[in-house]
Amino acid sequence: MHLQNLKHHIKDLLLLAAGLGLLTLLFHEYFSFLDATSIAMLYLLAVLSSAYFSSFLVAFITSVFSFLLINYFFVEPKYTFQVGSMHSWLLLLTFLIVSFVVSTIIKQLKDQKLNAEKSSAQSQFLKSLAESLSEQKNSQALLDTGCALISSKLGRAVIIVRLTEDKQCILLSHAGVHKFIPNQPSLRWAVESSKMIGTGTKDWPDLQQWIMPFGRFQTPVCALVIDQPPIDAKEAELLFVTLICNQFATAYFRCLSQEQVQKSEIRAKEESFKKTLLASLSHDMRTPLTAILGSTNALLDSQLNLDEKQRLDLTYSIRFESEYLIRASENVLALVKLNTGSVDSSKMDWQLPEEIISAVVSRYKARVDGQPIAIKLSQTGLFIKADALLLAQALANLIDNAIKWHTGENPIEVCLYQENALLSIAVKNQGKGFPEGYAIENFGKTSSDGVLSRGFGLGLVIVKEIVNVHNGLLEIQSLPSVGATVTMRFPIVYVDETL
Amino acid sequence: MTSQLLLIEDDAHIFQFLVPSLSAKGFHVKHALTKHQAEALLSVNTFDIVILDLGLPDGKGEDVIRAIRAISDVPILILSAKQEESDKVNCLNLGADDYLVKPFGIDELVARIRASLRRSAMMTMRDHEYQHEGLTINRVTGIVTKHNKEVHLSPIEHQLLMMLAAKPGSIVTHSQLLAGVWGQEYLSDTHYLRIHIGRLRAKIEDVPATPEYILTELGIGYRLI
């Protein structure tokens, strides 16, 4: 230990020897007129500086050599090591006390400074760890990032494992130059007693690993394992890794619970989709299918003796119900398309709503029994990002509804206009309006209500869903016995028109 | 002369009503159940139009189109169900002329067939002029007139109109138009297409909001009537 210290101080000692030699030479050759006290003061300065800049050992050696040099060169009897007076011993004592006191104080100061730097670096690391962990999108990314950060900070290989209920050990993440396997029995022991074990701790000190278990109740039981920790690790370092582990565990479990919430939200959405789909299938399909089947059976039944008008009525009924089924199945297909996630808003195409409006309205104009529909475009040439077919479906549903309830003389209106950053498509009809207290969300729950005849609900549910995937808004305005206006509003996307 | 029609359809419930209905409308209908049968029929007969169902048991619609286009320029009308949306666009890009989505009415189908036959008759007469109501497009000189007045189009608008007029009545897909006018690297820039089609309509349509010459096929492309 001392030898090592000596080696460490060899530079200091060489400097010291040179300094003392030079000092002695100068004083002896040129400043011999100075008295012994002044010279002793100057040597004291040398002792002080060595105590300040180096360690007590160097200061001690400086003191002894200074004493010897003063005694040899400047105190009578000169040029012998014989100590002539009590003063000289006092001088040595002073040198030694000064070197001891000063070097001790300096050492304390230096230690304090070092500790402060270390703990500030540590808290800096904990802060940056917390920040990086909070930025992670999922729990696996969090594990990997955390592992990599801890490993690079400590310069050791790090793994995170999970212990299953049947005591299986699953590797969740690892970082560092080599993969390693934690000692299984010790891992289990650590988890069961839920304390940190390994090098430098009271338990399993010969493990050459640090095992820090975390997570107990209602969370997965995991452990952070650090390989080959420093064998001379101090209390402070153990505390530091414990802090790291705690922070890591908190972030991980927070992320896990967020994921859980997201999953259950998705599940709830799927559930509601299934409900809507089932409601629509029974609501919108069974009745027309029953009518079709009944009509065809009647037509095929030779015992019924239907007259020509009855046969014609039944045939028309089959056609009407089939056409109805076509529209209903379009809606069911749209609903499925919307809910299977095949509609991606980022992949949507540039659309000019006026183009979609005219394409949809022209279909209605082609019908023989078509109601007049007026298109009012107050704003053209503005783009939205949309799926053309879905948007057309939404518009067709709104027009279908408008036709169904329209009783006025004037044509049904389809309007396109800009309102701030939104482009609005509104469908207006004159009629009795929506039933009081109508809400799209209640579809499927109030189907027994006579007001909601079939086809009324699903169409608007689809419109709502379609507007949602386009980041738009749906608005219903209704005045009893005046009419209803349903408006879809979409964000405008401006384009560079340079080509 | 009765038109020769090839129906490629494997679903009995569909061809059971299509074959008699089309025959009753005055077409001479030959029927193939599979791609294989269709190829056999195409090799020995000439047809005026082919009606192709995309859901065949022994081959993708694209393969049938390629096989037909390898030997003939006959108009191809596609019947597709909703699930085959992207397939439908592929078929149009490969040279099919028109499509109908199931369910469709027989009247609609007959109207499409007649329109297609009329066009191919017009094209075989080597008539360089497209004419519909007041609009005239000379495919050789490139002169466009509306009610006998020349319409001045920008180069891009002109190119677009010429592409549409080369196959009147047929659907020209977004990607065909984008590739033809701007180039292959602009296939996703549909907004350019929409802007210029809008300007073109403003110049040739009576009421641009309800176009009567250039019709929109939503999500697919455009056609000149």
Boltz contact constraints between the chains, C-beta under 6 A:
constraints:
  - contact:
      token1: [A, 326]
      token2: [B, 103]
      max_distance: 6.0
  - contact:
      token1: [A, 333]
      token2: [B, 82]
      max_distance: 6.0
  - contact:
      token1: [A, 349]
      token2: [B, 190]
      max_distance: 6.0
  - contact:
      token1: [A, 350]
      token2: [B, 190]
      max_distance: 6.0
  - contact:
      token1: [A, 350]
      token2: [B, 191]
      max_distance: 6.0
  - contact:
      token1: [A, 352]
      token2: [B, 194]
      max_distance: 6.0
  - contact:
      token1: [A, 355]
      token2: [B, 216]
      max_distance: 6.0
  - contact:
      token1: [A, 358]
      token2: [B, 209]
      max_distance: 6.0
  - contact:
      token1: [A, 358]
      token2: [B, 210]
      max_distance: 6.0
  - contact:
      token1: [A, 359]
      token2: [B, 216]
      max_distance: 6.0
  - contact:
      token1: [A, 359]
      token2: [B, 218]
      max_distance: 6.0
  - contact:
      token1: [A, 375]
      token2: [B, 209]
      max_distance: 6.0
  - contact:
      token1: [A, 377]
      token2: [B, 209]
      max_distance: 6.0
  - contact:
      token1: [A, 383]
      token2: [B, 191]
      max_distance: 6.0
  - contact:
      token1: [A, 388]
      token2: [B, 218]
      max_distance: 6.0
  - contact:
      token1: [A, 388]
      token2: [B, 219]
      max_distance: 6.0
  - contact:
      token1: [A, 389]
      token2: [B, 218]
      max_distance: 6.0
  - contact:
      token1: [A, 389]
      token2: [B, 219]
      max_distance: 6.0
  - contact:
      token1: [A, 392]
      token2: [B, 218]
      max_distance: 6.0
  - contact:
      token1: [A, 495]
      token2: [B, 191]
      max_distance: 6.0
  - contact:
      token1: [A, 499]
      token2: [B, 192]
      max_distance: 6.0
